[in-house]
Amino acid sequence: MDDHTLHAHLIGQQGSRDSLNTPVLVLDIDALDRNIARMAALAAGHGVALRPHAKTHKSVAIARRQIDAGAVGQCCAKIGEAEVLADGGIAGLLITSPVVAPKAVERLADLARRSSGLMATVDNDAVAIRIARALDAVDATLDVIIDVDPGIRRTGVASAEAAVALAETIAGLPQLRLRGVQFYCGAQQHIESYAERRAAIEERTAYLQGVIAALGAAGFAPEIVTGSGTGSHVIDLELGVFTELQAGSYVFMDRQYLDCDLADAPAPPFEPALLVDARVVSANHDALVTIDAGFKSLSTDGGPASVHRGAAATTHFAFMGDEHAALIGPGIGGKLGAGDPVSLIVPHCDPTVNLYDYYHVVSGETLVDLWPVDARGRTR
């Protein structure tokens, strides 16, 4: 039975959150809107555009809220995500990963005809030519961004010289228009110490400035410098090199980012809005209870979840298999019984969201809506 069938009748009923069949993906709409407003105000205050990354939420509804708050569009990791958002009426999309498969390139050309403000990243001459040919076949054009490798060797041109060479190739392709560069320091986003993270970002930003200078000297000064993330947004705004931010996880704040000192401040600038509500299914031991959320309910790449409510925040979480996890703490078996609810802060929001069909949108203790995870599974 799907989420809508199970829970739609609970919408608007006071206290209906407690009646949800668990495990369930819960979105606190009040916290979500506060997070969206805070990041929008911060970017606007620095005169920087905000193009949040939709790979985090995969949701047309959330994208609309971000754009209504001032975002210029959305970033998408894959063309499948971009297709879903475009079909939902979202404009200003940037595909941040290279599109290379023959069928994917055809889809990109088709999307360029119907998605206003679409941009895509490129890091390879042959792929740029392939995309241009596909665009020519459908009489379309596309704005492109050169992806610059920040040092992790995942994607991006590997030097300033390579960036200039690719810009020269793009300049010879009338179907493409070069708009700027992308630079995402993914390896630095989760450095927990603010001082250490800042030092790492400053070093990488100096490298980026060298690439920008080389492009400018060759006649390709970038109009757009896009990148950054939730972990580095404060630092990047202060350094003043980016013209737009791609931060995504700030809307939800998973445990990985809550473990970081994001803003050199006593409290994080954003609050947990995404939770998994679970329920105790067994409480037969003094120091351990079992809940109904395991590997299939929470991403495991970010370590353990943490307790948001229902038990002490210091309670230890441990996966116990596909369907279960343990909450471990002194006397917890006497405090929680079978059927009692607990809410968890997810370890890593992006892949956790991809496990669910719907957000269960709550305000306080009341279910107020069900939003589909529109781009769930759109990995190609």
One Martini backbone bead per residue (centre of mass of N, CA, C, O) as a GRO file, in nm:
protein
  380
    1MET     BB    1   0.095   0.036   0.024
    2ASP     BB    2   0.081   0.357  -0.023
    3ASP     BB    3   0.114   0.663   0.116
    4HIS     BB    4  -0.148   0.791   0.017
    5THR     BB    5  -0.337   0.567   0.116
    6LEU     BB    6  -0.243   0.568   0.417
    7HIS     BB    7  -0.240   0.919   0.472
    8ALA     BB    8  -0.441   1.130   0.342
    9HIS     BB    9  -0.666   1.124   0.575
   10LEU     BB   10  -0.465   1.291   0.785
   11ILE     BB   11  -0.499   1.555   0.666
   12GLY     BB   12  -0.551   1.805   0.919
   13GLN     BB   13  -0.514   1.633   1.165
   14GLN     BB   14  -0.473   1.661   1.478
   15GLY     BB   15  -0.190   1.468   1.554
   16SER     BB   16  -0.126   1.275   1.291
   17ARG     BB   17   0.173   1.192   1.310
   18ASP     BB   18   0.126   0.948   1.517
   19SER     BB   19  -0.034   0.775   1.269
   20LEU     BB   20   0.200   0.694   1.116
   21ASN     BB   21   0.353   0.481   0.912
   22THR     BB   22   0.634   0.302   0.983
   23PRO     BB   23   0.859   0.427   0.812
   24VAL     BB   24   0.907   0.795   0.762
   25LEU     BB   25   0.914   1.082   0.570
   26VAL     BB   26   0.988   1.397   0.721
   27LEU     BB   27   0.858   1.743   0.688
   28ASP     BB   28   0.935   2.052   0.821
   29ILE     BB   29   0.794   2.335   0.702
   30ASP     BB   30   0.898   2.554   0.893
   31ALA     BB   31   1.200   2.488   0.877
   32LEU     BB   32   1.228   2.500   0.576
   33ASP     BB   33   1.146   2.802   0.537
   34ARG     BB   34   1.370   2.915   0.715
   35ASN     BB   35   1.608   2.809   0.552
   36ILE     BB   36   1.541   2.940   0.285
   37ALA     BB   37   1.540   3.236   0.389
   38ARG     BB   38   1.831   3.250   0.499
   39MET     BB   39   1.986   3.191   0.235
   40ALA     BB   40   1.860   3.410   0.061
   41ALA     BB   41   1.954   3.650   0.237
   42LEU     BB   42   2.256   3.595   0.230
   43ALA     BB   43   2.300   3.613  -0.075
   44ALA     BB   44   2.170   3.892  -0.122
   45GLY     BB   45   2.364   4.048   0.077
   46HIS     BB   46   2.614   3.967  -0.141
   47GLY     BB   47   2.519   3.962  -0.447
   48VAL     BB   48   2.426   3.654  -0.481
   49ALA     BB   49   2.336   3.387  -0.634
   50LEU     BB   50   2.078   3.120  -0.625
   51ARG     BB   51   2.138   2.757  -0.708
   52PRO     BB   52   2.008   2.502  -0.597
   53HIS     BB   53   2.033   2.162  -0.515
   54ALA     BB   54   1.813   1.901  -0.625
   55LYS     BB   55   1.955   1.637  -0.526
   56THR     BB   56   1.842   1.660  -0.242
   57HIS     BB   57   1.506   1.674  -0.297
   58LYS     BB   58   1.352   1.605  -0.576
   59SER     BB   59   1.148   1.875  -0.584
   60VAL     BB   60   0.912   2.085  -0.703
   61ALA     BB   61   0.804   2.220  -0.445
   62ILE     BB   62   1.081   2.314  -0.334
   63ALA     BB   63   1.178   2.470  -0.578
   64ARG     BB   64   0.953   2.681  -0.568
   65ARG     BB   65   1.025   2.796  -0.289
   66GLN     BB   66   1.308   2.893  -0.367
   67ILE     BB   67   1.222   3.082  -0.599
   68ASP     BB   68   1.023   3.256  -0.435
   69ALA     BB   69   1.285   3.348  -0.249
   70GLY     BB   70   1.514   3.402  -0.516
   71ALA     BB   71   1.594   3.192  -0.694
   72VAL     BB   72   1.726   3.128  -1.031
   73GLY     BB   73   1.715   2.808  -0.970
   74GLN     BB   74   1.858   2.484  -1.056
   75CYS     BB   75   2.028   2.202  -0.970
   76CYS     BB   76   2.154   1.906  -1.148
   77ALA     BB   77   2.305   1.595  -1.171
   78LYS     BB   78   2.085   1.497  -1.380
   79ILE     BB   79   1.882   1.480  -1.650
   80GLY     BB   80   1.640   1.349  -1.506
   81GLU     BB   81   1.596   1.579  -1.308
   82ALA     BB   82   1.557   1.804  -1.519
   83GLU     BB   83   1.305   1.688  -1.654
   84VAL     BB   84   1.120   1.698  -1.410
   85LEU     BB   85   1.141   2.002  -1.351
   86ALA     BB   86   1.056   2.104  -1.627
   87ASP     BB   87   0.775   1.962  -1.621
   88GLY     BB   88   0.717   2.148  -1.347
   89GLY     BB   89   0.821   2.458  -1.436
   90ILE     BB   90   1.133   2.472  -1.410
   91ALA     BB   91   1.379   2.709  -1.429
   92GLY     BB   92   1.719   2.743  -1.440
   93LEU     BB   93   1.899   2.495  -1.531
   94LEU     BB   94   2.178   2.294  -1.395
   95ILE     BB   95   2.402   2.060  -1.514
   96THR     BB   96   2.676   1.928  -1.313
   97SER     BB   97   2.708   1.680  -1.498
   98PRO     BB   98   2.814   1.499  -1.736
   99VAL     BB   99   2.694   1.453  -2.074
  100VAL     BB  100   2.755   1.143  -2.279
  101ALA     BB  101   2.552   0.966  -2.363
  102PRO     BB  102   2.386   0.936  -2.646
  103LYS     BB  103   2.096   0.954  -2.528
  104ALA     BB  104   2.153   1.192  -2.334
  105VAL     BB  105   2.224   1.396  -2.556
  106GLU     BB  106   1.948   1.391  -2.688
  107ARG     BB  107   1.794   1.488  -2.436
  108LEU     BB  108   1.941   1.755  -2.409
  109ALA     BB  109   1.850   1.875  -2.677
  110ASP     BB  110   1.548   1.860  -2.614
  111LEU     BB  111   1.558   2.032  -2.352
  112ALA     BB  112   1.668   2.295  -2.486
  113ARG     BB  113   1.386   2.356  -2.634
  114ARG     BB  114   1.198   2.356  -2.334
  115SER     BB  115   1.419   2.497  -2.135
  116SER     BB  116   1.456   2.768  -1.961
  117GLY     BB  117   1.792   2.835  -1.900
  118LEU     BB  118   1.966   2.612  -1.985
  119MET     BB  119   2.243   2.422  -1.843
  120ALA     BB  120   2.579   2.282  -1.898
  121THR     BB  121   2.839   2.073  -1.839
  122VAL     BB  122   3.194   2.071  -1.934
  123ASP     BB  123   3.529   1.866  -1.990
  124ASN     BB  124   3.516   1.799  -2.316
  125ASP     BB  125   3.563   1.821  -2.646
  126ALA     BB  126   3.408   1.576  -2.765
  127VAL     BB  127   3.146   1.633  -2.610
  128ALA     BB  128   3.089   1.913  -2.717
  129ILE     BB  129   3.057   1.818  -3.010
  130ARG     BB  130   2.829   1.616  -2.961
  131ILE     BB  131   2.625   1.823  -2.857
  132ALA     BB  132   2.625   2.011  -3.104
  133ARG     BB  133   2.513   1.802  -3.303
  134ALA     BB  134   2.246   1.750  -3.153
  135LEU     BB  135   2.147   2.043  -3.170
  136ASP     BB  136   2.153   2.073  -3.480
  137ALA     BB  137   1.933   1.845  -3.534
  138VAL     BB  138   1.711   2.049  -3.357
  139ASP     BB  139   1.760   2.351  -3.358
  140ALA     BB  140   1.967   2.420  -3.109
  141THR     BB  141   2.074   2.568  -2.800
  142LEU     BB  142   2.354   2.609  -2.550
  143ASP     BB  143   2.452   2.659  -2.234
  144VAL     BB  144   2.787   2.662  -2.090
  145ILE     BB  145   3.001   2.498  -1.843
  146ILE     BB  146   3.309   2.482  -1.701
  147ASP     BB  147   3.457   2.221  -1.548
  148VAL     BB  148   3.651   2.231  -1.246
  149ASP     BB  149   3.897   2.075  -1.091
  150PRO     BB  150   3.959   2.070  -0.730
  151GLY     BB  151   4.130   1.767  -0.687
  152ILE     BB  152   3.949   1.482  -0.707
  153ARG     BB  153   3.918   1.348  -1.000
  154ARG     BB  154   3.624   1.334  -1.126
  155THR     BB  155   3.570   1.622  -1.254
  156GLY     BB  156   3.718   1.816  -1.487
  157VAL     BB  157   3.945   2.022  -1.555
  158ALA     BB  158   4.310   2.010  -1.476
  159SER     BB  159   4.354   2.311  -1.598
  160ALA     BB  160   4.394   2.617  -1.729
  161GLU     BB  161   4.475   2.521  -2.011
  162ALA     BB  162   4.226   2.333  -2.050
  163ALA     BB  163   4.014   2.555  -2.027
  164VAL     BB  164   4.103   2.718  -2.273
  165ALA     BB  165   4.081   2.493  -2.484
  166LEU     BB  166   3.776   2.448  -2.443
  167ALA     BB  167   3.686   2.735  -2.505
  168GLU     BB  168   3.783   2.725  -2.801
  169THR     BB  169   3.598   2.502  -2.891
  170ILE     BB  170   3.327   2.637  -2.818
  171ALA     BB  171   3.369   2.892  -3.001
  172GLY     BB  172   3.342   2.685  -3.268
  173LEU     BB  173   3.034   2.639  -3.155
  174PRO     BB  174   2.724   2.768  -3.236
  175GLN     BB  175   2.545   2.590  -3.024
  176LEU     BB  176   2.739   2.725  -2.817
  177ARG     BB  177   2.755   2.898  -2.487
  178LEU     BB  178   2.973   3.057  -2.291
  179ARG     BB  179   2.940   3.141  -1.925
  180GLY     BB  180   3.156   2.956  -1.749
  181VAL     BB  181   3.220   2.824  -1.417
  182GLN     BB  182   3.291   2.528  -1.222
  183PHE     BB  183   3.333   2.486  -0.844
  184TYR     BB  184   3.351   2.187  -0.640
  185CYS     BB  185   3.436   2.127  -0.293
  186GLY     BB  186   3.359   1.830  -0.169
  187ALA     BB  187   3.599   1.747   0.030
  188GLN     BB  188   3.547   2.017   0.225
  189GLN     BB  189   3.249   2.030   0.346
  190HIS     BB  190   3.312   1.814   0.615
  191ILE     BB  191   3.487   1.989   0.774
  192GLU     BB  192   3.443   2.057   1.102
  193SER     BB  193   3.642   2.277   1.106
  194TYR     BB  194   3.641   2.599   1.025
  195ALA     BB  195   3.943   2.667   0.996
  196GLU     BB  196   4.018   2.425   0.815
  197ARG     BB  197   3.814   2.481   0.592
  198ARG     BB  198   3.905   2.763   0.517
  199ALA     BB  199   4.193   2.694   0.432
  200ALA     BB  200   4.111   2.498   0.206
  201ILE     BB  201   3.936   2.701   0.042
  202GLU     BB  202   4.151   2.918  -0.006
  203GLU     BB  203   4.342   2.741  -0.171
  204ARG     BB  204   4.134   2.669  -0.398
  205THR     BB  205   4.059   2.961  -0.479
  206ALA     BB  206   4.334   3.039  -0.590
  207TYR     BB  207   4.316   2.842  -0.822
  208LEU     BB  208   4.060   2.951  -0.952
  209GLN     BB  209   4.176   3.236  -1.012
  210GLY     BB  210   4.376   3.129  -1.222
  211VAL     BB  211   4.167   3.028  -1.423
  212ILE     BB  212   4.016   3.293  -1.464
  213ALA     BB  213   4.261   3.453  -1.567
  214ALA     BB  214   4.320   3.278  -1.817
  215LEU     BB  215   4.049   3.322  -1.954
  216GLY     BB  216   4.063   3.629  -1.969
  217ALA     BB  217   4.329   3.647  -2.141
  218ALA     BB  218   4.172   3.472  -2.381
  219GLY     BB  219   3.861   3.596  -2.387
  220PHE     BB  220   3.692   3.416  -2.130
  221ALA     BB  221   3.535   3.565  -1.926
  222PRO     BB  222   3.343   3.485  -1.665
  223GLU     BB  223   3.011   3.536  -1.579
  224ILE     BB  224   3.009   3.255  -1.432
  225VAL     BB  225   3.051   3.146  -1.081
  226THR     BB  226   3.000   2.813  -0.980
  227GLY     BB  227   2.912   2.681  -0.645
  228SER     BB  228   2.949   2.540  -0.366
  229GLY     BB  229   2.816   2.491  -0.021
  230THR     BB  230   2.708   2.432   0.289
  231GLY     BB  231   3.006   2.416   0.413
  232SER     BB  232   3.114   2.700   0.231
  233HIS     BB  233   2.927   2.954   0.206
  234VAL     BB  234   3.049   3.160   0.400
  235ILE     BB  235   3.333   3.166   0.280
  236ASP     BB  236   3.260   3.228  -0.018
  237LEU     BB  237   3.122   3.499   0.037
  238GLU     BB  238   3.377   3.636   0.161
  239LEU     BB  239   3.569   3.591  -0.092
  240GLY     BB  240   3.405   3.674  -0.373
  241VAL     BB  241   3.400   3.474  -0.645
  242PHE     BB  242   3.122   3.396  -0.653
  243THR     BB  243   2.802   3.439  -0.828
  244GLU     BB  244   2.707   3.143  -0.729
  245LEU     BB  245   2.510   2.909  -0.547
  246GLN     BB  246   2.472   2.532  -0.478
  247ALA     BB  247   2.337   2.482  -0.231
  248GLY     BB  248   2.133   2.213  -0.059
  249SER     BB  249   2.128   2.089   0.249
  250TYR     BB  250   2.012   2.335   0.414
  251VAL     BB  251   1.705   2.254   0.404
  252PHE     BB  252   1.768   1.995   0.614
  253MET     BB  253   2.003   1.897   0.783
  254ASP     BB  254   2.221   1.681   0.847
  255ARG     BB  255   2.445   1.523   1.047
  256GLN     BB  256   2.703   1.603   0.897
  257TYR     BB  257   2.646   1.918   0.917
  258LEU     BB  258   2.593   1.932   1.228
  259ASP     BB  259   2.903   1.852   1.288
  260CYS     BB  260   2.953   2.133   1.175
  261ASP     BB  261   3.117   2.444   1.160
  262LEU     BB  262   2.978   2.664   0.942
  263ALA     BB  263   3.003   2.985   1.099
  264ASP     BB  264   3.162   3.040   1.352
  265ALA     BB  265   2.941   2.922   1.569
  266PRO     BB  266   2.750   2.791   1.823
  267ALA     BB  267   2.528   2.777   1.595
  268PRO     BB  268   2.356   2.679   1.346
  269PRO     BB  269   2.197   2.837   1.066
  270PHE     BB  270   2.046   2.563   1.058
  271GLU     BB  271   1.773   2.326   1.059
  272PRO     BB  272   1.602   2.052   1.114
  273ALA     BB  273   1.365   1.913   0.855
  274LEU     BB  274   1.466   1.616   0.822
  275LEU     BB  275   1.296   1.304   0.887
  276VAL     BB  276   1.270   0.990   1.061
  277ASP     BB  277   1.002   0.806   1.143
  278ALA     BB  278   0.970   0.584   1.415
  279ARG     BB  279   0.949   0.256   1.593
  280VAL     BB  280   0.905   0.057   1.846
  281VAL     BB  281   0.933  -0.318   1.840
  282SER     BB  282   1.150  -0.361   2.084
  283ALA     BB  283   1.170  -0.400   2.472
  284ASN     BB  284   1.376  -0.649   2.628
  285HIS     BB  285   1.594  -0.433   2.726
  286ASP     BB  286   1.746  -0.204   2.919
  287ALA     BB  287   1.978  -0.079   2.688
  288LEU     BB  288   1.764  -0.175   2.450
  289VAL     BB  289   1.612  -0.087   2.139
  290THR     BB  290   1.390  -0.154   1.865
  291ILE     BB  291   1.362  -0.035   1.535
  292ASP     BB  292   1.196   0.027   1.198
  293ALA     BB  293   1.499   0.146   1.101
  294GLY     BB  294   1.722   0.082   0.842
  295PHE     BB  295   1.884   0.049   0.552
  296LYS     BB  296   1.600   0.114   0.392
  297SER     BB  297   1.565   0.415   0.554
  298LEU     BB  298   1.887   0.476   0.556
  299SER     BB  299   2.164   0.602   0.498
  300THR     BB  300   2.517   0.472   0.528
  301ASP     BB  301   2.752   0.679   0.432
  302GLY     BB  302   2.713   0.881   0.710
  303GLY     BB  303   2.644   0.688   0.919
  304PRO     BB  304   2.473   0.759   1.181
  305ALA     BB  305   2.213   0.838   1.336
  306SER     BB  306   2.000   1.069   1.518
  307VAL     BB  307   1.830   1.192   1.784
  308HIS     BB  308   1.552   1.417   1.811
  309ARG     BB  309   1.312   1.235   1.932
  310GLY     BB  310   1.205   1.012   2.217
  311ALA     BB  311   1.507   1.059   2.307
  312ALA     BB  312   1.806   1.099   2.383
  313ALA     BB  313   2.058   1.259   2.209
  314THR     BB  314   2.281   1.041   2.332
  315THR     BB  315   2.181   0.818   2.182
  316HIS     BB  316   2.265   0.520   2.043
  317PHE     BB  317   2.314   0.429   1.705
  318ALA     BB  318   2.234   0.102   1.538
  319PHE     BB  319   2.258  -0.106   1.301
  320MET     BB  320   2.041  -0.427   1.235
  321GLY     BB  321   1.960  -0.395   0.932
  322ASP     BB  322   1.723  -0.351   0.697
  323GLU     BB  323   1.473  -0.294   0.932
  324HIS     BB  324   1.686  -0.224   1.170
  325ALA     BB  325   1.750  -0.065   1.492
  326ALA     BB  326   1.941   0.068   1.760
  327LEU     BB  327   1.882   0.188   2.092
  328ILE     BB  328   2.137   0.311   2.317
  329GLY     BB  329   2.089   0.313   2.679
  330PRO     BB  330   2.033   0.389   2.988
  331GLY     BB  331   1.720   0.251   3.051
  332ILE     BB  332   1.553   0.249   2.774
  333GLY     BB  333   1.367  -0.008   2.822
  334GLY     BB  334   1.198   0.163   3.052
  335LYS     BB  335   1.109   0.421   2.863
  336LEU     BB  336   1.054   0.228   2.618
  337GLY     BB  337   0.801   0.098   2.406
  338ALA     BB  338   0.607  -0.065   2.220
  339GLY     BB  339   0.517   0.194   1.975
  340ASP     BB  340   0.709   0.410   2.017
  341PRO     BB  341   0.821   0.716   1.917
  342VAL     BB  342   1.076   0.827   1.677
  343SER     BB  343   1.322   1.071   1.578
  344LEU     BB  344   1.542   1.120   1.292
  345ILE     BB  345   1.851   1.214   1.192
  346VAL     BB  346   2.001   1.207   0.909
  347PRO     BB  347   2.306   1.144   0.777
  348HIS     BB  348   2.215   1.160   0.454
  349CYS     BB  349   1.992   1.314   0.257
  350ASP     BB  350   1.996   1.239  -0.044
  351PRO     BB  351   1.981   0.914  -0.027
  352THR     BB  352   1.736   0.906   0.159
  353VAL     BB  353   1.524   1.033  -0.023
  354ASN     BB  354   1.565   0.802  -0.250
  355LEU     BB  355   1.385   0.587  -0.063
  356TYR     BB  356   1.131   0.772  -0.131
  357ASP     BB  357   0.806   0.887  -0.243
  358TYR     BB  358   0.743   1.072   0.022
  359TYR     BB  359   0.651   1.355   0.181
  360HIS     BB  360   0.575   1.430   0.523
  361VAL     BB  361   0.403   1.709   0.591
  362VAL     BB  362   0.469   1.918   0.874
  363SER     BB  363   0.299   2.089   1.153
  364GLY     BB  364   0.416   1.984   1.401
  365GLU     BB  365   0.161   1.726   1.463
  366THR     BB  366   0.065   1.785   1.159
  367LEU     BB  367  -0.060   1.676   0.870
  368VAL     BB  368  -0.055   1.879   0.555
  369ASP     BB  369   0.108   1.687   0.344
  370LEU     BB  370   0.193   1.541   0.016
  371TRP     BB  371   0.513   1.494  -0.137
  372PRO     BB  372   0.669   1.413  -0.401
  373VAL     BB  373   0.956   1.239  -0.518
  374ASP     BB  374   0.995   1.310  -0.833
  375ALA     BB  375   1.328   1.225  -0.877
  376ARG     BB  376   1.325   0.946  -0.810
  377GLY     BB  377   1.575   0.750  -0.968
  378ARG     BB  378   1.715   0.982  -1.154
  379THR     BB  379   2.029   0.849  -1.267
  380ARG     BB  380   2.001   0.928  -1.614
   0.00000   0.00000   0.00000
